[in-house]
Amino acid sequence: MSHFLLLKLCYSVPSMTEQRYLPLLIESWKGNSLLEKEELFRIAHRVRQISRGLTGTRELAGEPYLDDPVSLGAYLCYYWPVSYRTASFLLSNLPISLKKIDSALDIGAGAGPVTFALIDGGVRRVVAWDRSEKALKVLRHIARRRNVSIQTLVVDLEQRNALPPGPFTLITLGNLLNELWKNEPDRIQRRFQFLKSLLSSLKPDGRIVILEPALSSISRELLQVRDLVTSDGELHVEAPCFRQAHCPALPEGVCHTEIPWNPPSLVREIGRRARVSDRRSVKTSYLILRPSSSRPPVGSSPFITDSPEGLPHRVVSDPLISKSGRVRYLVCGQMGRFSLAADRAQALQSNRTEDPRRSFSQDPFDLFFSLSRGDVVVFQNVEKRETGYGIRSGTVLRILNREQFPR
C-alpha cells in the first residue's frame, strides 16, 4: 500500500487506532510520512535518552523537551502511541460512556494522545491546554487532517492562577500531575489543591481522570495525593479504590494497572533498537475522581462486620507463587489490603471430588487461577489465614469485572 493511500485511509476511518495515527504523527513532525533508516536510528537513540531522563534521573520531567525536533519525533513515534493506548483503555472503562460526554478539558495535552482518545471515544467538544506551543501545533495539524475541531491554549499551569473555563463533564490529566512542582517540598499539597481547584470547572456529575507513569516514586506520590483527597472529602475516589480512607499500600507500596497491548511494528522496532521496551503491555497508575456531592447515597448497614466476605475487592498484584505451589494475590477493598491465596494441590483434590457437572464459571479454584491484576472480585466462605484468606472447596468466588481484555 502506498503512503498516500495509507494516509487517505487514516483520514477516512472514524475509529482510529495507534497504527492508523502513526503516518499522521510522522507527517506532522517532518512534513511527509516517509521515515528514513537514519531517522529511525536517531529516534531510537533519543528514545533511550528520554527514557533515562523521565524514569531515571527525572531531569526531563516537566521540561519542554518536545521543543527539540528529534525529541519531538521520538515522542510522536514511540511515546504518543503508548499514551493513546493507555488513555483509550481507561476511558473506555469509565462509569459513564464517552458518547454521553458533551465537553472535556485535557490539561497537559501535549501533542494530543489523550485528546484524540477522547475524540475517538465520542466526546463532542474537547479543549486542550499545554505549556508547549510546538506540541499543540502537532495536535492542531492532526485535528485538521482528521477534520475535527479542538480548541487549544498555551498555559503554564505552575504560573497561571486562572481556572479553565467550564463547566466540563470530564477533565483529564495525562502524565502531568507528577511534573507539577516536582522540586518543591510541598508538591503533594500543591497538587492536591490544584485538583481541588478544578471542582469549579467541573459539572456536578463530572469526573477528573488522572493518568500517571507506573514508576514507584510517581505512583507513591499519587497515592499520597489520593490520601489528601479522601481526608478532605470534597472529592470522592471512584476508581480504582473501594476504600475512602488511608491507602493501605502506603508508605512503601505502590498501585498500578497493566494493560495488554499489541503495539504497532514501528513501536516494537524503536523499543528494540532503544533497548527500553517493546511495549507488549503498558502500565499506568490512575485515579478517577468525582465531586462528593454527586455520589449515590450509601445505605447504612444494620451491623458492623470484621469480615471482607461479600465486599468488592480489586486484585492489585500479579500472581505470587511460592515453592510449595501456593499462589496468592494481593487484593484491596474497604477493609484494606491483604493476601488471597490458593493451593494447587488442594485445587487438584477438589477437582477430583467435586461434582463433574460443575462448570468452570462456578469452580472457585479455576476462577482464582484465572485472575489478573485489576480484576474486581467478591468472595464468600473463605478460610482465615495468618496473612489473609484462602480459597477452599466450599468458597464462592465471583469476578465482577475483568479489567484486562484483549483488543
C-alpha positions, 0 to 999 in steps of 0.5 A: 500500500502506498503512503498516500493511500495509507494516509487517505485511509487514516483520514477516512476511518472514524475509529482510529487506532495507534497504527492508523495515527502513526503516518499522521504523527510522522507527517506532522513532525517532518512534513511527509510520512516517509521515515528514513533508516537514519531517522529511525536510528536517531529516534531510537537513540533519543528514545533511550535518552528520554527514557533515562531522563523521565524514569531515571534521573527525572531531569526531563520531567516537566521540561519542554523537551518536545521543543527539540525536533528529534525529541519531538519525533521520538515522542510522536513515534514511540511515546504518543502511541503508548499514551493513546493506548493507555488513555483509550483503555481507561476511558473506555472503562469509565462509569459513564460512556464517552458518547454521553460526554458533551465537553472535556478539558485535557490539561497537559495535552501535549501533542494530543494522545489523550485528546484524540482518545477522547475524540475517538471515544465520542466526546463532542467538544474537547479543549486542550491546554499545554505549556508547549506551543510546538506540541499543540501545533502537532495536535492542531495539524492532526485535528485538521487532517482528521477534520475535527475541531479542538480548541487549544491554549498555551498555559503554564499551569505552575504560573497561571492562577486562572481556572479553565473555563467550564463547566466540563463533564470530564477533565483529564490529566495525562502524565502531568500531575507528577511534573507539577512542582516536582522540586518543591517540598510541598508538591503533594499539597500543591497538587492536591489543591490544584485538583481541588481547584478544578471542582469549579470547572467541573459539572456536578456529575463530572469526573477528573481522570488522572493518568500517571507513569507506573514508576514507584516514586510517581505512583507513591506520590499519587497515592499520597495525593489520593490520601489528601483527597479522601481526608478532605472529602470534597472529592470522592475516589471512584476508581480504582479504590473501594476504600475512602480512607488511608491507602493501605499500600502506603508508605512503601507500596505502590498501585498500578494497572497493566494493560495488554497491548499489541503495539504497532511494528514501528513501536516494537522496532524503536523499543528494540533498537532503544533497548527500553521496551517493546511495549507488549503491555503498558502500565499506568497508575490512575485515579478517577475522581468525582465531586462528593456531592454527586455520589449515590447515597450509601445505605447504612448497614444494620451491623458492623462486620470484621469480615471482607466476605461479600465486599468488592475487592480489586486484585492489585498484584500479579500472581505470587507463587511460592515453592510449595505451589501456593499462589496468592494475590494481593487484593484491596477493598474497604477493609484494606489490603491483604493476601488471597491465596490458593493451593494447587494441590488442594485445587487438584483434590477438589477437582477430583471430588467435586461434582463433574457437572460443575462448570468452570464459571462456578469452580472457585479454584479455576476462577482464582487461577484465572485472575489478573491484576485489576480484576474486581472480585467478591468472595464468600466462605473463605478460610482465615489465614495468618496473612489473609484468606484462602480459597477452599472447596466450599468458597464462592468466588465471583469476578465482577469485572475483568479489567484486562481484555484483549483488543 
